[in-house]
Amino acid sequence: MIAFLETEEARIEAEKMAEAIAASGSASFPPSDEYPSSILQDGTMLAVLIARPRSSNDLKVLRGFSGFPAGHPAIPGYVNPCFSVNAWKATAGENDAEIHRLTKLIESGREDERERRKALTEESLSRIRKLYSFRTWDGRDVPLPEKAPWGTGDCAGLRCISTALRKGWEIMGLAEFRMEGRSLSFHPPCTARCGLLLPQMLGLDYIYADEDIAVINKEAGMLSVPGRGEDKKDSASYRFHSLFPRSPVECNGHRLDMDTSGLLALAFSRESKRSLSMAFENHMVRKEYEALLTGVLKEEEGIIDIPIRLDVENRPYQIADPEQGKKAITRWKRLSVEVMDGEKYTRVRFFPETGRTHQLRVHSALIGHPIKGDRLYGTRREGERLALHAASLELPHPRTGKMMVFTSPAPF
């Protein structure tokens, strides 16, 4: 599940929407006898998204529903599905008559017609899937992922997000919910279906987001912040600020090496960024990494205490320097020994007590076990990635001070 911008304002709008439906007895806006509220009483997921046009401060409210309540692909007062309704009706009806005829034959005992009906049904579904289109953070339109489960792209929140992005509006809050009588149960976007599309639509893989901070799962090969030159502008902070222009341009609470994947915290405001920075400076943040080291570490655990500094004659390399280097301490614990392509590797958990540049990579190399795929301090085969992942992040919330813990399994 993805906790994505479920703000108090969005929850209030959801309650208003549910009250209006209950009072009018109609699911549509404005109310209509053609769409009775009963069509939403089967657990249909609903959504409210609060957005702001980038040219004004006026807030807009978008409503969405999941699936096809009582067979309706669209209902007045809600965002459109992520396909053309007219094209959907035409495509869905192309084989209906023949499928209906074959069904009657099968019911009369013609079992030999089952394969024909199955083939026609799959053909219709394939054509329908090709109608879907989703807007992304940078203005592109993308199709459904191949082999995505049926129903992907029909979720209420995802429809609202795609609509807001298509309009060029900034997303301010989202609440997805089900009506159970007069009570509401709120649910974040699901990973099984929405999780296949949202990272591409939003530009980043969001683990969590509220009004103050977001935590993403940065992919390996992505910069944390823009580098020098237009060709190195694309980065986690650039994509975040593009999607949420109210955030500071320099929105990172900390950084990860480009080659390192994993958890990265971003701030929606200067105050939140300042709070995150202070938390790091005051050692209130706990980070854990998972890595694959070349060779076999015999000990179960240990501590690497080797000062390091920049090699000014060979940037960006860091080197050991007991006299002029900065204090760098890494605790580690062995998890397992694994064999890949005929070579042995040790999977470890790192608990860095300091946060020097390339610290884990340098320390691993200095003890004779460079991280698998490290192009700077070890060796990298073609197509191989750095096997280093920020797997756990514990930090105090900028507003409440409550400790929050986020985890992300290593993708290797």
VEXKOLLO-788891 format. One line per field, with one value per residue (C-alpha): x, y, z; residue in one letter. Coordinates in nm, 3 decimals. Example, Ala and Ser with C-alpha at 12.3 -4.5 7.8 and 13.67 -1.06 7.14 Angstrom:
X [1.230 1.367]
Y [-0.450 -0.106]
Z [0.780 0.714]
aa [A S]
***
This chain:
X [0.000 0.118 0.042 0.015 -0.102 -0.405 -0.452 -0.708 -0.857 -0.908 -1.074 -1.312 -1.407 -1.465 -1.704 -1.889 -1.920 -2.057 -2.307 -2.430 -2.481 -2.669 -2.888 -2.982 -3.007 -2.810 -2.453 -2.426 -2.354 -2.604 -2.842 -3.025 -3.267 -3.062 -2.777 -2.922 -2.683 -2.744 -2.498 -2.220 -2.329 -2.130 -1.803 -1.715 -1.393 -1.437 -1.183 -1.151 -0.848 -0.774 -0.570 -0.455 -0.420 -0.066 -0.191 -0.403 -0.450 -0.805 -0.847 -1.032 -1.198 -1.204 -1.421 -1.355 -1.499 -1.343 -1.458 -1.798 -2.078 -2.391 -2.211 -2.157 -1.813 -1.887 -2.114 -2.186 -1.978 -1.682 -1.361 -1.368 -1.202 -0.857 -1.001 -1.253 -1.599 -1.732 -1.437 -1.481 -1.851 -1.778 -1.494 -1.677 -1.977 -1.791 -1.800 -2.092 -2.352 -2.129 -2.017 -2.384 -2.472 -2.186 -2.289 -2.636 -2.485 -2.263 -2.561 -2.740 -2.453 -2.214 -1.896 -1.688 -1.771 -1.596 -1.256 -1.413 -1.592 -1.273 -1.074 -1.334 -1.349 -0.970 -0.965 -1.220 -1.026 -0.703 -0.864 -1.008 -0.670 -0.519 -0.767 -0.616 -0.384 -0.234 -0.077 0.267 0.442 0.628 0.328 0.361 0.088 0.167 -0.035 -0.123 0.181 0.194 0.039 -0.100 -0.386 -0.733 -0.875 -0.544 -0.612 -0.972 -0.897 -1.064 -0.752 -0.547 -0.818 -0.817 -0.438 -0.425 -0.695 -0.512 -0.186 -0.366 -0.501 -0.159 -0.285 -0.074 -0.189 -0.257 -0.433 -0.598 -0.844 -0.970 -1.256 -1.550 -1.892 -2.024 -2.365 -2.292 -1.935 -1.628 -1.324 -1.014 -0.760 -0.433 -0.362 -0.292 0.045 -0.092 -0.251 -0.191 0.166 0.233 0.145 0.197 0.581 0.579 0.295 0.441 0.803 0.914 0.825 0.650 0.653 0.488 0.377 0.193 0.179 0.535 0.755 0.770 0.978 1.060 1.232 1.501 1.609 1.973 2.119 1.908 2.075 1.947 1.997 2.073 2.432 2.609 2.473 2.132 2.197 2.224 1.915 1.694 1.703 1.483 1.463 1.395 1.106 0.965 0.974 0.826 0.529 0.499 0.615 0.522 0.820 1.165 1.389 1.645 1.403 1.633 1.663 1.973 2.129 2.207 2.482 2.352 2.441 2.271 1.899 1.661 1.488 1.525 1.337 1.216 1.059 0.748 0.861 1.173 1.071 1.044 1.379 1.541 1.394 1.520 1.867 1.880 1.770 2.062 2.307 2.190 2.218 1.844 1.817 1.895 1.976 2.042 2.171 2.185 2.472 2.640 3.016 3.256 3.406 3.322 3.334 3.412 3.305 2.937 2.965 3.217 3.305 3.506 3.667 3.881 3.895 3.847 3.874 3.843 4.134 4.171 4.383 4.135 3.779 3.530 3.733 3.760 4.069 4.177 4.374 4.429 4.572 4.367 4.063 3.722 3.596 3.404 3.253 3.049 2.897 2.803 2.633 2.658 2.323 2.420 2.673 2.538 2.671 2.600 2.745 2.991 3.123 3.064 2.922 2.838 2.507 2.549 2.351 2.532 2.464 2.662 2.737 2.871 2.764 3.074 3.069 3.098 3.161 3.011 3.172 3.516 3.505 3.400 3.690 3.939 3.868 3.918 3.550 3.427 3.054 2.935 2.906 3.104 3.254 3.467 3.612 3.565 3.460 3.137 3.030 2.823 2.463 2.546 2.430 2.585 2.448 2.389 2.040 1.910 1.674 1.561 1.513 1.402 1.353 1.144 0.853 0.930 0.595 0.505 0.846 0.706 0.961 0.868 1.019 1.024 1.156 1.230 1.350 1.671 1.599 1.899]
Y [0.000 0.354 0.627 0.913 1.261 1.152 1.499 1.613 1.848 1.557 1.346 1.634 1.663 1.287 1.316 1.601 1.390 1.091 1.313 1.460 1.113 0.994 1.306 1.300 0.925 0.967 0.880 1.155 1.528 1.687 1.417 1.205 0.912 0.743 0.693 0.585 0.576 0.200 0.142 0.245 0.018 -0.284 -0.158 0.062 0.255 0.631 0.910 1.282 1.471 1.833 2.015 2.365 2.513 2.644 2.982 3.052 2.973 2.843 2.484 2.232 1.910 1.604 1.299 0.946 0.596 0.257 0.005 0.016 0.051 -0.114 -0.121 0.256 0.355 0.722 0.907 1.284 1.476 1.234 1.234 1.030 0.689 0.666 0.584 0.721 0.609 0.604 0.395 0.163 0.108 0.041 -0.201 -0.381 -0.437 -0.568 -0.933 -0.921 -1.070 -1.361 -1.426 -1.428 -1.673 -1.904 -1.892 -2.015 -2.297 -2.399 -2.396 -2.629 -2.877 -2.758 -2.782 -2.760 -2.387 -2.298 -2.238 -2.013 -1.808 -1.786 -1.663 -1.394 -1.280 -1.250 -1.062 -0.810 -0.765 -0.712 -0.439 -0.269 -0.269 -0.079 0.206 0.303 0.602 0.766 1.112 1.138 1.410 1.534 1.550 1.214 0.954 0.592 0.273 -0.006 -0.219 -0.550 -0.838 -0.601 -0.763 -0.699 -0.391 -0.204 0.157 0.152 0.267 0.587 0.760 0.678 0.822 1.144 1.170 1.117 1.382 1.635 1.574 1.606 1.945 2.053 2.095 2.048 1.764 1.889 1.596 1.260 1.044 0.706 0.549 0.312 0.399 0.151 0.285 0.634 0.555 0.577 0.352 0.509 0.311 0.419 0.332 -0.039 -0.172 -0.464 -0.241 0.129 0.045 -0.064 0.280 0.546 0.547 0.619 0.871 1.057 1.025 0.867 0.559 0.709 0.508 0.784 1.146 1.397 1.778 1.800 1.523 1.247 0.930 0.771 0.454 0.598 0.374 0.298 0.528 0.831 1.141 1.267 1.629 1.783 1.772 2.035 2.084 2.046 1.677 1.608 1.803 1.496 1.382 1.291 1.651 1.787 1.546 1.613 1.991 1.960 1.767 1.984 2.337 2.461 2.264 2.427 2.371 2.213 1.979 1.693 1.614 1.406 1.235 0.894 0.820 0.797 0.425 0.352 0.271 0.300 0.531 0.906 1.177 1.494 1.808 2.001 2.322 2.504 2.450 2.074 2.063 2.260 2.018 1.715 1.868 1.934 1.577 1.445 1.687 1.588 1.213 1.160 0.969 0.599 0.448 0.088 -0.041 -0.384 -0.484 -0.773 -0.781 -0.977 -1.278 -1.428 -1.242 -1.499 -1.291 -1.255 -0.880 -0.605 -0.235 -0.048 0.264 0.422 0.801 0.895 1.205 1.316 1.233 1.587 1.465 1.195 1.318 1.183 0.903 0.891 0.748 0.642 0.903 0.847 1.198 1.435 1.218 1.270 1.027 0.743 0.450 0.165 -0.124 -0.431 -0.766 -1.069 -1.197 -1.480 -1.611 -1.649 -1.789 -1.601 -1.689 -1.920 -1.652 -1.612 -1.296 -1.198 -1.024 -0.772 -0.513 -0.182 0.051 0.368 0.584 0.864 0.982 1.049 1.054 0.698 0.576 0.227 0.175 0.289 0.094 -0.225 -0.190 -0.108 -0.436 -0.627 -0.691 -0.422 -0.404 -0.607 -0.387 -0.093 0.085 0.315 0.092 -0.253 -0.393 -0.374 -0.611 -0.493 -0.442 -0.485 -0.241 -0.142 -0.388 -0.125 -0.033 0.204 -0.045 0.129 0.492 0.608 0.979 1.225 1.386 1.757 1.875 1.626 1.494 1.140 0.881 0.727 0.407 0.321 0.002 -0.112 -0.462 -0.484 -0.548 -0.779]
Z [0.000 -0.080 0.175 -0.074 0.034 0.233 0.385 0.638 0.378 0.137 0.407 0.487 0.118 0.111 0.404 0.230 -0.084 0.110 0.294 -0.036 -0.184 0.125 0.135 -0.235 -0.280 -0.603 -0.691 -0.953 -0.928 -0.981 -0.850 -1.106 -1.080 -1.352 -1.104 -0.766 -0.470 -0.447 -0.732 -0.490 -0.205 -0.324 -0.178 -0.475 -0.407 -0.435 -0.435 -0.381 -0.508 -0.420 -0.684 -0.763 -1.113 -1.145 -1.264 -0.954 -0.585 -0.630 -0.519 -0.735 -0.620 -0.844 -0.772 -0.893 -0.869 -0.938 -1.195 -1.360 -1.100 -1.242 -1.578 -1.597 -1.734 -1.655 -1.409 -1.413 -1.162 -1.169 -1.371 -1.690 -1.699 -1.855 -2.197 -2.445 -2.329 -2.688 -2.808 -2.510 -2.587 -2.954 -2.878 -2.599 -2.827 -3.133 -3.029 -2.784 -3.018 -3.120 -2.761 -2.654 -2.934 -2.839 -2.474 -2.565 -2.770 -2.480 -2.244 -2.486 -2.467 -2.739 -2.530 -2.848 -2.868 -2.540 -2.703 -2.967 -2.701 -2.494 -2.795 -2.878 -2.515 -2.495 -2.825 -2.689 -2.367 -2.560 -2.773 -2.464 -2.287 -2.580 -2.525 -2.187 -2.159 -1.850 -1.822 -1.660 -1.457 -1.766 -2.001 -2.175 -2.219 -2.138 -2.199 -1.961 -1.866 -2.045 -1.851 -1.587 -1.387 -1.525 -1.354 -1.353 -1.446 -1.322 -0.966 -0.844 -0.717 -1.024 -1.251 -1.046 -1.054 -1.431 -1.481 -1.262 -1.449 -1.783 -1.674 -1.551 -1.194 -0.883 -0.656 -0.302 -0.136 -0.208 -0.014 -0.134 0.056 0.065 0.202 0.452 0.550 0.679 0.782 0.559 0.551 0.397 0.194 0.029 -0.337 -0.381 -0.490 -0.694 -0.958 -0.893 -0.794 -1.153 -1.292 -1.025 -1.025 -1.398 -1.374 -1.076 -1.189 -0.860 -0.657 -0.354 -0.032 0.171 0.133 0.353 0.362 0.499 0.363 0.108 0.113 -0.220 -0.332 -0.559 -0.844 -0.912 -1.177 -1.080 -0.939 -0.603 -0.712 -1.053 -1.171 -1.373 -1.723 -1.881 -1.954 -1.579 -1.473 -1.438 -1.075 -0.780 -0.657 -1.009 -1.064 -0.718 -0.762 -1.112 -0.973 -0.661 -0.751 -0.405 -0.271 -0.253 -0.556 -0.324 -0.151 -0.048 0.321 0.236 -0.064 -0.206 -0.458 -0.813 -0.826 -0.492 -0.477 -0.187 0.057 0.017 0.210 0.037 0.184 0.075 0.248 0.358 0.719 0.668 0.491 0.772 1.026 0.832 0.802 1.175 1.247 1.041 1.202 1.551 1.472 1.517 1.188 1.164 0.824 0.726 0.394 0.235 0.006 -0.166 -0.105 -0.324 -0.148 0.189 0.520 0.788 1.087 1.179 1.240 1.282 1.283 1.020 1.168 0.893 0.832 0.466 0.250 -0.112 -0.341 -0.478 -0.768 -0.869 -0.806 -0.703 -0.542 -0.164 0.005 0.352 0.541 0.917 0.960 0.742 0.676 0.836 1.096 0.928 1.118 0.971 1.165 0.964 1.011 0.784 0.658 0.422 0.172 -0.182 -0.508 -0.830 -1.171 -0.999 -0.761 -0.389 -0.234 0.123 0.184 0.465 0.655 0.703 0.997 0.920 1.226 1.007 0.663 0.456 0.077 -0.063 0.293 0.254 -0.085 0.030 0.358 0.178 -0.068 0.209 0.390 0.064 -0.021 -0.263 -0.326 -0.623 -0.933 -0.792 -1.094 -0.874 -0.604 -0.752 -1.090 -1.284 -1.557 -1.850 -1.744 -1.375 -1.106 -0.775 -0.519 -0.250 -0.131 0.139 0.300 0.620 0.721 1.067 1.124 1.328 1.150 1.091 1.230 1.504 1.606 1.599 1.488 1.152 1.013 0.641 0.484 0.131 0.036 -0.165 -0.536 -0.574]
aa [M I A F L E T E E A R I E A E K M A E A I A A S G S A S F P P S D E Y P S S I L Q D G T M L A V L I A R P R S S N D L K V L R G F S G F P A G H P A I P G Y V N P C F S V N A W K A T A G E N D A E I H R L T K L I E S G R E D E R E R R K A L T E E S L S R I R K L Y S F R T W D G R D V P L P E K A P W G T G D C A G L R C I S T A L R K G W E I M G L A E F R M E G R S L S F H P P C T A R C G L L L P Q M L G L D Y I Y A D E D I A V I N K E A G M L S V P G R G E D K K D S A S Y R F H S L F P R S P V E C N G H R L D M D T S G L L A L A F S R E S K R S L S M A F E N H M V R K E Y E A L L T G V L K E E E G I I D I P I R L D V E N R P Y Q I A D P E Q G K K A I T R W K R L S V E V M D G E K Y T R V R F F P E T G R T H Q L R V H S A L I G H P I K G D R L Y G T R R E G E R L A L H A A S L E L P H P R T G K M M V F T S P A P F]
***
